[in-house]
Amino acid sequence: MVLDVGAWDNSMTINTPGQSGNPESPHYRDLFPKWVKGQYVPLVYSRQAVEAATETVITLTPAP
């Protein structure tokens, strides 16, 4: 993880083997090739950057 405290949206990270802990998810192993090559992915913080990078939104609703 490389944090840019002067411009948070410039921060970078890598999580191997992937972002998901679910073996059925396409994101379970997707970061491994980047990790092997010493590459990083963006770690965005601002609402604008997060919304621009969002692929999926999951809405959790409590049971009645």
PDB file of N, H, CA, C and O in Angstrom:
ATOM      1  N   MET A   1       0.840  -1.160   0.000  1.00  0.00           N
ATOM      2  CA  MET A   1       0.000   0.000   0.000  1.00  0.00           C
ATOM      3  C   MET A   1       0.895   1.236   0.000  1.00  0.00           C
ATOM      4  O   MET A   1       1.821   1.350   0.803  1.00  0.00           O
ATOM      5  N   VAL A   2       0.604   2.151  -0.909  1.00  0.00           N
ATOM      6  H   VAL A   2      -0.149   2.059  -1.561  1.00  0.00           H
ATOM      7  CA  VAL A   2       1.324   3.417  -0.995  1.00  0.00           C
ATOM      8  C   VAL A   2       0.281   4.520  -0.875  1.00  0.00           C
ATOM      9  O   VAL A   2      -0.577   4.667  -1.746  1.00  0.00           O
ATOM     10  N   LEU A   3       0.355   5.296   0.208  1.00  0.00           N
ATOM     11  H   LEU A   3       1.052   5.177   0.915  1.00  0.00           H
ATOM     12  CA  LEU A   3      -0.625   6.347   0.447  1.00  0.00           C
ATOM     13  C   LEU A   3      -0.044   7.711   0.127  1.00  0.00           C
ATOM     14  O   LEU A   3       1.075   8.030   0.529  1.00  0.00           O
ATOM     15  N   ASP A   4      -0.807   8.513  -0.597  1.00  0.00           N
ATOM     16  H   ASP A   4      -1.716   8.254  -0.923  1.00  0.00           H
ATOM     17  CA  ASP A   4      -0.434   9.896  -0.888  1.00  0.00           C
ATOM     18  C   ASP A   4      -1.323  10.784  -0.027  1.00  0.00           C
ATOM     19  O   ASP A   4      -2.448  11.104  -0.411  1.00  0.00           O
ATOM     20  N   VAL A   5      -0.815  11.180   1.141  1.00  0.00           N
ATOM     21  H   VAL A   5       0.099  10.920   1.453  1.00  0.00           H
ATOM     22  CA  VAL A   5      -1.633  11.944   2.082  1.00  0.00           C
ATOM     23  C   VAL A   5      -1.906  13.364   1.611  1.00  0.00           C
ATOM     24  O   VAL A   5      -2.747  14.052   2.190  1.00  0.00           O
ATOM     25  N   GLY A   6      -1.216  13.813   0.580  1.00  0.00           N
ATOM     26  H   GLY A   6      -0.533  13.254   0.110  1.00  0.00           H
ATOM     27  CA  GLY A   6      -1.480  15.127   0.001  1.00  0.00           C
ATOM     28  C   GLY A   6      -2.543  15.083  -1.076  1.00  0.00           C
ATOM     29  O   GLY A   6      -3.151  16.103  -1.400  1.00  0.00           O
ATOM     30  N   ALA A   7      -2.767  13.902  -1.630  1.00  0.00           N
ATOM     31  H   ALA A   7      -2.273  13.073  -1.367  1.00  0.00           H
ATOM     32  CA  ALA A   7      -3.772  13.707  -2.682  1.00  0.00           C
ATOM     33  C   ALA A   7      -4.234  12.251  -2.588  1.00  0.00           C
ATOM     34  O   ALA A   7      -3.763  11.390  -3.331  1.00  0.00           O
ATOM     35  N   TRP A   8      -5.151  11.994  -1.673  1.00  0.00           N
ATOM     36  H   TRP A   8      -5.533  12.694  -1.069  1.00  0.00           H
ATOM     37  CA  TRP A   8      -5.550  10.630  -1.335  1.00  0.00           C
ATOM     38  C   TRP A   8      -5.919   9.778  -2.549  1.00  0.00           C
ATOM     39  O   TRP A   8      -5.638   8.580  -2.559  1.00  0.00           O
ATOM     40  N   ASP A   9      -6.533  10.361  -3.559  1.00  0.00           N
ATOM     41  H   ASP A   9      -6.761  11.334  -3.551  1.00  0.00           H
ATOM     42  CA  ASP A   9      -6.948   9.585  -4.731  1.00  0.00           C
ATOM     43  C   ASP A   9      -5.776   9.101  -5.577  1.00  0.00           C
ATOM     44  O   ASP A   9      -5.981   8.333  -6.517  1.00  0.00           O
ATOM     45  N   ASN A  10      -4.570   9.524  -5.274  1.00  0.00           N
ATOM     46  H   ASN A  10      -4.404  10.148  -4.510  1.00  0.00           H
ATOM     47  CA  ASN A  10      -3.374   9.028  -5.962  1.00  0.00           C
ATOM     48  C   ASN A  10      -2.785   7.799  -5.269  1.00  0.00           C
ATOM     49  O   ASN A  10      -1.768   7.268  -5.715  1.00  0.00           O
ATOM     50  N   SER A  11      -3.409   7.346  -4.192  1.00  0.00           N
ATOM     51  H   SER A  11      -4.235   7.777  -3.830  1.00  0.00           H
ATOM     52  CA  SER A  11      -2.909   6.196  -3.435  1.00  0.00           C
ATOM     53  C   SER A  11      -3.046   4.915  -4.254  1.00  0.00           C
ATOM     54  O   SER A  11      -3.908   4.808  -5.126  1.00  0.00           O
ATOM     55  N   MET A  12      -2.177   3.943  -3.955  1.00  0.00           N
ATOM     56  H   MET A  12      -1.477   4.030  -3.247  1.00  0.00           H
ATOM     57  CA  MET A  12      -2.153   2.667  -4.677  1.00  0.00           C
ATOM     58  C   MET A  12      -2.070   1.523  -3.666  1.00  0.00           C
ATOM     59  O   MET A  12      -1.573   1.696  -2.553  1.00  0.00           O
ATOM     60  N   THR A  13      -2.563   0.354  -4.071  1.00  0.00           N
ATOM     61  H   THR A  13      -2.966   0.212  -4.975  1.00  0.00           H
ATOM     62  CA  THR A  13      -2.514  -0.816  -3.195  1.00  0.00           C
ATOM     63  C   THR A  13      -2.500  -2.094  -4.026  1.00  0.00           C
ATOM     64  O   THR A  13      -2.713  -2.060  -5.238  1.00  0.00           O
ATOM     65  N   ILE A  14      -2.249  -3.207  -3.371  1.00  0.00           N
ATOM     66  H   ILE A  14      -2.076  -3.235  -2.386  1.00  0.00           H
ATOM     67  CA  ILE A  14      -2.388  -4.522  -4.004  1.00  0.00           C
ATOM     68  C   ILE A  14      -2.767  -5.504  -2.902  1.00  0.00           C
ATOM     69  O   ILE A  14      -2.252  -5.419  -1.787  1.00  0.00           O
ATOM     70  N   ASN A  15      -3.654  -6.422  -3.207  1.00  0.00           N
ATOM     71  H   ASN A  15      -4.072  -6.491  -4.113  1.00  0.00           H
ATOM     72  CA  ASN A  15      -4.136  -7.417  -2.257  1.00  0.00           C
ATOM     73  C   ASN A  15      -4.137  -8.764  -2.965  1.00  0.00           C
ATOM     74  O   ASN A  15      -4.962  -9.005  -3.847  1.00  0.00           O
ATOM     75  N   THR A  16      -3.231  -9.626  -2.588  1.00  0.00           N
ATOM     76  H   THR A  16      -2.561  -9.430  -1.872  1.00  0.00           H
ATOM     77  CA  THR A  16      -3.148 -10.910  -3.276  1.00  0.00           C
ATOM     78  C   THR A  16      -3.871 -11.995  -2.492  1.00  0.00           C
ATOM     79  O   THR A  16      -3.818 -11.973  -1.262  1.00  0.00           O
ATOM     80  N   PRO A  17      -4.538 -12.932  -3.130  1.00  0.00           N
ATOM     81  CA  PRO A  17      -4.587 -13.115  -4.573  1.00  0.00           C
ATOM     82  C   PRO A  17      -5.599 -12.218  -5.261  1.00  0.00           C
ATOM     83  O   PRO A  17      -5.507 -12.000  -6.469  1.00  0.00           O
ATOM     84  N   GLY A  18      -6.567 -11.692  -4.510  1.00  0.00           N
ATOM     85  H   GLY A  18      -6.641 -11.869  -3.529  1.00  0.00           H
ATOM     86  CA  GLY A  18      -7.582 -10.819  -5.091  1.00  0.00           C
ATOM     87  C   GLY A  18      -8.353 -10.114  -4.000  1.00  0.00           C
ATOM     88  O   GLY A  18      -8.045 -10.267  -2.818  1.00  0.00           O
ATOM     89  N   GLN A  19      -9.353  -9.342  -4.386  1.00  0.00           N
ATOM     90  H   GLN A  19      -9.604  -9.218  -5.346  1.00  0.00           H
ATOM     91  CA  GLN A  19     -10.093  -8.535  -3.437  1.00  0.00           C
ATOM     92  C   GLN A  19     -11.138  -9.347  -2.680  1.00  0.00           C
ATOM     93  O   GLN A  19     -11.479  -9.000  -1.550  1.00  0.00           O
ATOM     94  N   SER A  20     -11.651 -10.413  -3.276  1.00  0.00           N
ATOM     95  H   SER A  20     -11.373 -10.694  -4.194  1.00  0.00           H
ATOM     96  CA  SER A  20     -12.729 -11.179  -2.658  1.00  0.00           C
ATOM     97  C   SER A  20     -12.195 -12.399  -1.917  1.00  0.00           C
ATOM     98  O   SER A  20     -11.193 -12.990  -2.320  1.00  0.00           O
ATOM     99  N   GLY A  21     -12.860 -12.766  -0.844  1.00  0.00           N
ATOM    100  H   GLY A  21     -13.674 -12.286  -0.517  1.00  0.00           H
ATOM    101  CA  GLY A  21     -12.542 -13.998  -0.137  1.00  0.00           C
ATOM    102  C   GLY A  21     -13.406 -15.165  -0.597  1.00  0.00           C
ATOM    103  O   GLY A  21     -13.283 -16.277  -0.082  1.00  0.00           O
ATOM    104  N   ASN A  22     -14.279 -14.911  -1.566  1.00  0.00           N
ATOM    105  H   ASN A  22     -14.379 -14.008  -1.984  1.00  0.00           H
ATOM    106  CA  ASN A  22     -15.188 -15.926  -2.092  1.00  0.00           C
ATOM    107  C   ASN A  22     -14.572 -16.588  -3.321  1.00  0.00           C
ATOM    108  O   ASN A  22     -14.394 -15.919  -4.339  1.00  0.00           O
ATOM    109  N   PRO A  23     -14.238 -17.882  -3.263  1.00  0.00           N
ATOM    110  CA  PRO A  23     -13.611 -18.551  -4.408  1.00  0.00           C
ATOM    111  C   PRO A  23     -14.459 -18.533  -5.681  1.00  0.00           C
ATOM    112  O   PRO A  23     -13.923 -18.718  -6.774  1.00  0.00           O
ATOM    113  N   GLU A  24     -15.759 -18.317  -5.563  1.00  0.00           N
ATOM    114  H   GLU A  24     -16.195 -18.167  -4.676  1.00  0.00           H
ATOM    115  CA  GLU A  24     -16.646 -18.258  -6.732  1.00  0.00           C
ATOM    116  C   GLU A  24     -16.659 -16.874  -7.383  1.00  0.00           C
ATOM    117  O   GLU A  24     -17.194 -16.720  -8.482  1.00  0.00           O
ATOM    118  N   SER A  25     -16.094 -15.887  -6.740  1.00  0.00           N
ATOM    119  H   SER A  25     -15.660 -16.012  -5.848  1.00  0.00           H
ATOM    120  CA  SER A  25     -16.095 -14.518  -7.267  1.00  0.00           C
ATOM    121  C   SER A  25     -15.023 -14.338  -8.341  1.00  0.00           C
ATOM    122  O   SER A  25     -13.941 -14.916  -8.236  1.00  0.00           O
ATOM    123  N   PRO A  26     -15.317 -13.538  -9.377  1.00  0.00           N
ATOM    124  CA  PRO A  26     -14.284 -13.248 -10.376  1.00  0.00           C
ATOM    125  C   PRO A  26     -13.131 -12.422  -9.795  1.00  0.00           C
ATOM    126  O   PRO A  26     -12.074 -12.307 -10.415  1.00  0.00           O
ATOM    127  N   HIS A  27     -13.337 -11.850  -8.608  1.00  0.00           N
ATOM    128  H   HIS A  27     -14.195 -11.943  -8.104  1.00  0.00           H
ATOM    129  CA  HIS A  27     -12.299 -11.031  -7.977  1.00  0.00           C
ATOM    130  C   HIS A  27     -11.473 -11.811  -6.954  1.00  0.00           C
ATOM    131  O   HIS A  27     -10.657 -11.228  -6.239  1.00  0.00           O
ATOM    132  N   TYR A  28     -11.685 -13.136  -6.884  1.00  0.00           N
ATOM    133  H   TYR A  28     -12.348 -13.609  -7.465  1.00  0.00           H
ATOM    134  CA  TYR A  28     -10.950 -13.958  -5.916  1.00  0.00           C
ATOM    135  C   TYR A  28      -9.460 -14.031  -6.242  1.00  0.00           C
ATOM    136  O   TYR A  28      -8.627 -14.009  -5.336  1.00  0.00           O
ATOM    137  N   ARG A  29      -9.119 -14.117  -7.533  1.00  0.00           N
ATOM    138  H   ARG A  29      -9.796 -14.135  -8.269  1.00  0.00           H
ATOM    139  CA  ARG A  29      -7.715 -14.260  -7.953  1.00  0.00           C
ATOM    140  C   ARG A  29      -7.258 -13.167  -8.907  1.00  0.00           C
ATOM    141  O   ARG A  29      -6.148 -13.235  -9.436  1.00  0.00           O
ATOM    142  N   ASP A  30      -8.087 -12.173  -9.131  1.00  0.00           N
ATOM    143  H   ASP A  30      -8.988 -12.118  -8.701  1.00  0.00           H
ATOM    144  CA  ASP A  30      -7.806 -11.237 -10.224  1.00  0.00           C
ATOM    145  C   ASP A  30      -6.615 -10.311 -10.008  1.00  0.00           C
ATOM    146  O   ASP A  30      -6.117  -9.736 -10.976  1.00  0.00           O
ATOM    147  N   LEU A  31      -6.145 -10.147  -8.786  1.00  0.00           N
ATOM    148  H   LEU A  31      -6.549 -10.615  -8.000  1.00  0.00           H
ATOM    149  CA  LEU A  31      -5.001  -9.257  -8.544  1.00  0.00           C
ATOM    150  C   LEU A  31      -3.664  -9.998  -8.503  1.00  0.00           C
ATOM    151  O   LEU A  31      -2.606  -9.370  -8.456  1.00  0.00           O
ATOM    152  N   PHE A  32      -3.711 -11.318  -8.519  1.00  0.00           N
ATOM    153  H   PHE A  32      -4.571 -11.827  -8.557  1.00  0.00           H
ATOM    154  CA  PHE A  32      -2.468 -12.091  -8.434  1.00  0.00           C
ATOM    155  C   PHE A  32      -1.481 -11.763  -9.554  1.00  0.00           C
ATOM    156  O   PHE A  32      -0.299 -11.575  -9.266  1.00  0.00           O
ATOM    157  N   PRO A  33      -1.915 -11.684 -10.835  1.00  0.00           N
ATOM    158  CA  PRO A  33      -0.950 -11.361 -11.897  1.00  0.00           C
ATOM    159  C   PRO A  33      -0.256 -10.008 -11.684  1.00  0.00           C
ATOM    160  O   PRO A  33       0.935  -9.874 -11.966  1.00  0.00           O
ATOM    161  N   LYS A  34      -0.989  -9.017 -11.193  1.00  0.00           N
ATOM    162  H   LYS A  34      -1.956  -9.126 -10.964  1.00  0.00           H
ATOM    163  CA  LYS A  34      -0.373  -7.710 -10.916  1.00  0.00           C
ATOM    164  C   LYS A  34       0.610  -7.819  -9.750  1.00  0.00           C
ATOM    165  O   LYS A  34       1.694  -7.237  -9.792  1.00  0.00           O
ATOM    166  N   TRP A  35       0.231  -8.563  -8.713  1.00  0.00           N
ATOM    167  H   TRP A  35      -0.650  -9.036  -8.679  1.00  0.00           H
ATOM    168  CA  TRP A  35       1.082  -8.725  -7.538  1.00  0.00           C
ATOM    169  C   TRP A  35       2.419  -9.357  -7.923  1.00  0.00           C
ATOM    170  O   TRP A  35       3.472  -8.918  -7.461  1.00  0.00           O
ATOM    171  N   VAL A  36       2.376 -10.390  -8.773  1.00  0.00           N
ATOM    172  H   VAL A  36       1.521 -10.746  -9.149  1.00  0.00           H
ATOM    173  CA  VAL A  36       3.589 -11.076  -9.222  1.00  0.00           C
ATOM    174  C   VAL A  36       4.532 -10.109  -9.938  1.00  0.00           C
ATOM    175  O   VAL A  36       5.751 -10.224  -9.816  1.00  0.00           O
ATOM    176  N   LYS A  37       3.966  -9.156 -10.684  1.00  0.00           N
ATOM    177  H   LYS A  37       2.975  -9.063 -10.783  1.00  0.00           H
ATOM    178  CA  LYS A  37       4.764  -8.195 -11.453  1.00  0.00           C
ATOM    179  C   LYS A  37       5.131  -6.950 -10.644  1.00  0.00           C
ATOM    180  O   LYS A  37       5.787  -6.049 -11.166  1.00  0.00           O
ATOM    181  N   GLY A  38       4.713  -6.890  -9.369  1.00  0.00           N
ATOM    182  H   GLY A  38       4.180  -7.622  -8.945  1.00  0.00           H
ATOM    183  CA  GLY A  38       5.007  -5.725  -8.543  1.00  0.00           C
ATOM    184  C   GLY A  38       4.164  -4.513  -8.896  1.00  0.00           C
ATOM    185  O   GLY A  38       4.565  -3.378  -8.639  1.00  0.00           O
ATOM    186  N   GLN A  39       3.003  -4.747  -9.481  1.00  0.00           N
ATOM    187  H   GLN A  39       2.677  -5.669  -9.690  1.00  0.00           H
ATOM    188  CA  GLN A  39       2.116  -3.652  -9.875  1.00  0.00           C
ATOM    189  C   GLN A  39       1.081  -3.381  -8.789  1.00  0.00           C
ATOM    190  O   GLN A  39       0.863  -4.205  -7.900  1.00  0.00           O
ATOM    191  N   TYR A  40       0.455  -2.227  -8.873  1.00  0.00           N
ATOM    192  H   TYR A  40       0.632  -1.558  -9.595  1.00  0.00           H
ATOM    193  CA  TYR A  40      -0.556  -1.809  -7.911  1.00  0.00           C
ATOM    194  C   TYR A  40      -1.836  -1.428  -8.634  1.00  0.00           C
ATOM    195  O   TYR A  40      -1.854  -1.276  -9.855  1.00  0.00           O
ATOM    196  N   VAL A  41      -2.909  -1.274  -7.860  1.00  0.00           N
ATOM    197  H   VAL A  41      -2.894  -1.397  -6.868  1.00  0.00           H
ATOM    198  CA  VAL A  41      -4.180  -0.773  -8.374  1.00  0.00           C
ATOM    199  C   VAL A  41      -4.545   0.479  -7.583  1.00  0.00           C
ATOM    200  O   VAL A  41      -4.083   0.644  -6.455  1.00  0.00           O
ATOM    201  N   PRO A  42      -5.363   1.364  -8.149  1.00  0.00           N
ATOM    202  CA  PRO A  42      -5.743   2.586  -7.442  1.00  0.00           C
ATOM    203  C   PRO A  42      -6.506   2.284  -6.150  1.00  0.00           C
ATOM    204  O   PRO A  42      -7.301   1.347  -6.086  1.00  0.00           O
ATOM    205  N   LEU A  43      -6.250   3.086  -5.142  1.00  0.00           N
ATOM    206  H   LEU A  43      -5.604   3.848  -5.194  1.00  0.00           H
ATOM    207  CA  LEU A  43      -6.981   3.033  -3.875  1.00  0.00           C
ATOM    208  C   LEU A  43      -7.612   4.412  -3.697  1.00  0.00           C
ATOM    209  O   LEU A  43      -7.002   5.316  -3.127  1.00  0.00           O
ATOM    210  N   VAL A  44      -8.837   4.561  -4.191  1.00  0.00           N
ATOM    211  H   VAL A  44      -9.332   3.826  -4.654  1.00  0.00           H
ATOM    212  CA  VAL A  44      -9.476   5.879  -4.235  1.00  0.00           C
ATOM    213  C   VAL A  44     -10.209   6.189  -2.937  1.00  0.00           C
ATOM    214  O   VAL A  44     -10.656   5.281  -2.236  1.00  0.00           O
ATOM    215  N   TYR A  45     -10.329   7.456  -2.624  1.00  0.00           N
ATOM    216  H   TYR A  45      -9.966   8.194  -3.194  1.00  0.00           H
ATOM    217  CA  TYR A  45     -10.928   7.898  -1.373  1.00  0.00           C
ATOM    218  C   TYR A  45     -12.097   8.852  -1.560  1.00  0.00           C
ATOM    219  O   TYR A  45     -13.109   8.710  -0.874  1.00  0.00           O
ATOM    220  N   SER A  46     -11.992   9.815  -2.462  1.00  0.00           N
ATOM    221  H   SER A  46     -11.169   9.930  -3.019  1.00  0.00           H
ATOM    222  CA  SER A  46     -13.051  10.820  -2.596  1.00  0.00           C
ATOM    223  C   SER A  46     -14.316  10.187  -3.165  1.00  0.00           C
ATOM    224  O   SER A  46     -14.248   9.201  -3.899  1.00  0.00           O
ATOM    225  N   ARG A  47     -15.459  10.753  -2.827  1.00  0.00           N
ATOM    226  H   ARG A  47     -15.515  11.554  -2.231  1.00  0.00           H
ATOM    227  CA  ARG A  47     -16.733  10.233  -3.330  1.00  0.00           C
ATOM    228  C   ARG A  47     -16.738  10.190  -4.852  1.00  0.00           C
ATOM    229  O   ARG A  47     -17.175   9.205  -5.447  1.00  0.00           O
ATOM    230  N   GLN A  48     -16.251  11.258  -5.481  1.00  0.00           N
ATOM    231  H   GLN A  48     -15.896  12.058  -4.998  1.00  0.00           H
ATOM    232  CA  GLN A  48     -16.226  11.323  -6.942  1.00  0.00           C
ATOM    233  C   GLN A  48     -15.382  10.184  -7.527  1.00  0.00           C
ATOM    234  O   GLN A  48     -15.806   9.527  -8.479  1.00  0.00           O
ATOM    235  N   ALA A  49     -14.213   9.951  -6.975  1.00  0.00           N
ATOM    236  H   ALA A  49     -13.869  10.484  -6.202  1.00  0.00           H
ATOM    237  CA  ALA A  49     -13.336   8.891  -7.483  1.00  0.00           C
ATOM    238  C   ALA A  49     -13.919   7.507  -7.213  1.00  0.00           C
ATOM    239  O   ALA A  49     -13.819   6.616  -8.055  1.00  0.00           O
ATOM    240  N   VAL A  50     -14.525   7.325  -6.048  1.00  0.00           N
ATOM    241  H   VAL A  50     -14.607   8.049  -5.364  1.00  0.00           H
ATOM    242  CA  VAL A  50     -15.144   6.035  -5.720  1.00  0.00           C
ATOM    243  C   VAL A  50     -16.305   5.754  -6.670  1.00  0.00           C
ATOM    244  O   VAL A  50     -16.423   4.648  -7.197  1.00  0.00           O
ATOM    245  N   GLU A  51     -17.160   6.749  -6.889  1.00  0.00           N
ATOM    246  H   GLU A  51     -17.064   7.648  -6.462  1.00  0.00           H
ATOM    247  CA  GLU A  51     -18.292   6.554  -7.797  1.00  0.00           C
ATOM    248  C   GLU A  51     -17.821   6.271  -9.220  1.00  0.00           C
ATOM    249  O   GLU A  51     -18.434   5.466  -9.920  1.00  0.00           O
ATOM    250  N   ALA A  52     -16.751   6.913  -9.656  1.00  0.00           N
ATOM    251  H   ALA A  52     -16.252   7.568  -9.087  1.00  0.00           H
ATOM    252  CA  ALA A  52     -16.220   6.682 -11.005  1.00  0.00           C
ATOM    253  C   ALA A  52     -15.636   5.273 -11.143  1.00  0.00           C
ATOM    254  O   ALA A  52     -15.677   4.692 -12.227  1.00  0.00           O
ATOM    255  N   ALA A  53     -15.099   4.727 -10.064  1.00  0.00           N
ATOM    256  H   ALA A  53     -15.066   5.199  -9.183  1.00  0.00           H
ATOM    257  CA  ALA A  53     -14.463   3.406 -10.110  1.00  0.00           C
ATOM    258  C   ALA A  53     -15.421   2.262  -9.771  1.00  0.00           C
ATOM    259  O   ALA A  53     -15.062   1.094  -9.913  1.00  0.00           O
ATOM    260  N   THR A  54     -16.625   2.587  -9.327  1.00  0.00           N
ATOM    261  H   THR A  54     -16.917   3.536  -9.211  1.00  0.00           H
ATOM    262  CA  THR A  54     -17.582   1.570  -8.893  1.00  0.00           C
ATOM    263  C   THR A  54     -18.041   0.694 -10.045  1.00  0.00           C
ATOM    264  O   THR A  54     -18.462   1.191 -11.089  1.00  0.00           O
ATOM    265  N   GLU A  55     -17.957  -0.620  -9.843  1.00  0.00           N
ATOM    266  H   GLU A  55     -17.615  -1.024  -8.995  1.00  0.00           H
ATOM    267  CA  GLU A  55     -18.443  -1.590 -10.827  1.00  0.00           C
ATOM    268  C   GLU A  55     -19.790  -2.168 -10.418  1.00  0.00           C
ATOM    269  O   GLU A  55     -20.645  -2.414 -11.269  1.00  0.00           O
ATOM    270  N   THR A  56     -19.983  -2.385  -9.127  1.00  0.00           N
ATOM    271  H   THR A  56     -19.289  -2.185  -8.436  1.00  0.00           H
ATOM    272  CA  THR A  56     -21.198  -3.010  -8.620  1.00  0.00           C
ATOM    273  C   THR A  56     -21.589  -2.351  -7.307  1.00  0.00           C
ATOM    274  O   THR A  56     -20.729  -2.007  -6.496  1.00  0.00           O
ATOM    275  N   VAL A  57     -22.886  -2.177  -7.101  1.00  0.00           N
ATOM    276  H   VAL A  57     -23.584  -2.457  -7.760  1.00  0.00           H
ATOM    277  CA  VAL A  57     -23.401  -1.670  -5.835  1.00  0.00           C
ATOM    278  C   VAL A  57     -24.260  -2.764  -5.218  1.00  0.00           C
ATOM    279  O   VAL A  57     -25.167  -3.287  -5.865  1.00  0.00           O
ATOM    280  N   ILE A  58     -23.977  -3.104  -3.984  1.00  0.00           N
ATOM    281  H   ILE A  58     -23.239  -2.679  -3.458  1.00  0.00           H
ATOM    282  CA  ILE A  58     -24.767  -4.096  -3.256  1.00  0.00           C
ATOM    283  C   ILE A  58     -25.486  -3.362  -2.134  1.00  0.00           C
ATOM    284  O   ILE A  58     -24.852  -2.702  -1.311  1.00  0.00           O
ATOM    285  N   THR A  59     -26.806  -3.476  -2.100  1.00  0.00           N
ATOM    286  H   THR A  59     -27.322  -4.013  -2.768  1.00  0.00           H
ATOM    287  CA  THR A  59     -27.600  -2.845  -1.056  1.00  0.00           C
ATOM    288  C   THR A  59     -28.009  -3.905  -0.047  1.00  0.00           C
ATOM    289  O   THR A  59     -28.686  -4.873  -0.392  1.00  0.00           O
ATOM    290  N   LEU A  60     -27.600  -3.723   1.189  1.00  0.00           N
ATOM    291  H   LEU A  60     -27.050  -2.937   1.470  1.00  0.00           H
ATOM    292  CA  LEU A  60     -27.935  -4.660   2.260  1.00  0.00           C
ATOM    293  C   LEU A  60     -29.102  -4.092   3.056  1.00  0.00           C
ATOM    294  O   LEU A  60     -29.052  -2.951   3.514  1.00  0.00           O
ATOM    295  N   THR A  61     -30.146  -4.886   3.218  1.00  0.00           N
ATOM    296  H   THR A  61     -30.187  -5.813   2.846  1.00  0.00           H
ATOM    297  CA  THR A  61     -31.332  -4.463   3.949  1.00  0.00           C
ATOM    298  C   THR A  61     -31.537  -5.416   5.119  1.00  0.00           C
ATOM    299  O   THR A  61     -31.566  -6.631   4.926  1.00  0.00           O
ATOM    300  N   PRO A  62     -31.681  -4.880   6.333  1.00  0.00           N
ATOM    301  CA  PRO A  62     -31.873  -5.761   7.480  1.00  0.00           C
ATOM    302  C   PRO A  62     -33.217  -6.494   7.396  1.00  0.00           C
ATOM    303  O   PRO A  62     -34.193  -5.966   6.863  1.00  0.00           O
ATOM    304  N   ALA A  63     -33.247  -7.692   7.919  1.00  0.00           N
ATOM    305  H   ALA A  63     -32.454  -8.121   8.351  1.00  0.00           H
ATOM    306  CA  ALA A  63     -34.493  -8.456   7.959  1.00  0.00           C
ATOM    307  C   ALA A  63     -35.452  -7.793   8.937  1.00  0.00           C
ATOM    308  O   ALA A  63     -35.018  -7.183   9.914  1.00  0.00           O
ATOM    309  N   PRO A  64     -36.748  -7.906   8.683  1.00  0.00           N
ATOM    310  CA  PRO A  64     -37.732  -7.294   9.612  1.00  0.00           C
ATOM    311  C   PRO A  64     -37.732  -7.974  10.966  1.00  0.00           C
ATOM    312  O   PRO A  64     -38.493  -7.585  11.853  1.00  0.00           O
TER     313      PRO A  64
END
